[in-house]
Amino acid sequence: MWCGDRKLAAELVDPIRSGDFNQALMELGATVCTSLNPSCSSCPASGHCLALSIFRHDSLVLVSDFPLKGLMVKQ
């Protein structure tokens, strides 16, 4: 964690509705910021996104590039 994380969290998140904020971040990751096809142009956080400012999409490691683990078979 970085030194400004608590201050930033206090500014961004209403303590009474922190669960709503967390749910919104999870939805953003599941629908917009996907590993295979990120929609950075439609992302409301693209102006603050470290990954977008540092990386290019064609240089990112895709999830499908990782080796598959052995399948477990029910007996």
C-alpha positions in Angstrom: 0.0 0.0 0.0 1.2 3.5 -0.7 1.3 6.3 1.7 -1.7 8.2 0.4 -4.1 5.3 0.2 -6.1 6.1 3.3 -6.4 9.7 2.4 -7.5 9.0 -1.1 -10.0 6.3 0.1 -11.5 8.8 2.6 -12.0 11.3 -0.2 -13.5 8.9 -2.7 -15.5 6.5 -0.7 -18.5 7.2 1.5 -17.9 5.1 4.6 -21.6 4.3 4.8 -21.8 3.0 1.2 -18.3 1.6 0.8 -19.8 -1.7 -0.3 -21.4 0.0 -3.3 -18.0 1.5 -4.3 -16.4 -1.9 -4.1 -19.1 -3.5 -6.1 -18.8 -0.8 -8.8 -15.1 -1.4 -9.1 -15.7 -5.2 -9.5 -18.3 -4.5 -12.2 -15.9 -2.2 -14.0 -13.3 -4.9 -14.0 -15.7 -7.5 -15.2 -17.3 -5.5 -18.0 -14.9 -2.7 -19.1 -11.4 -3.5 -17.9 -11.1 -7.1 -19.1 -7.8 -8.8 -19.8 -8.7 -10.0 -23.3 -10.4 -7.0 -24.7 -10.3 -3.9 -22.5 -12.6 -1.0 -23.5 -10.3 1.8 -22.4 -12.1 4.4 -24.7 -15.4 3.9 -22.7 -13.9 3.6 -19.3 -14.8 6.3 -16.8 -11.4 5.8 -15.0 -9.2 6.0 -18.1 -7.9 9.4 -17.2 -6.5 8.0 -13.9 -5.5 4.6 -15.1 -1.9 3.7 -14.5 -2.0 0.6 -16.7 -3.3 2.6 -19.6 -0.6 5.3 -19.2 2.2 2.8 -18.9 1.3 -0.1 -21.1 0.1 -0.7 -24.6 -2.6 -3.3 -25.3 -0.4 -5.2 -27.7 2.4 -5.6 -25.1 0.2 -7.0 -22.3 0.3 -10.7 -21.4 -3.1 -12.2 -22.1 -4.6 -14.6 -19.7 -4.7 -17.2 -22.6 -0.9 -17.0 -22.8 -0.5 -18.8 -19.5 -0.2 -22.6 -19.5 -3.2 -24.6 -18.6 -3.2 -26.7 -15.4 -4.1 -30.3 -15.6 -7.9 -31.0 -15.5 -9.3 -32.8 -12.5 -11.5 -35.7 -13.3 -14.4 -36.8 -11.0 -14.2 -40.4 -10.0 
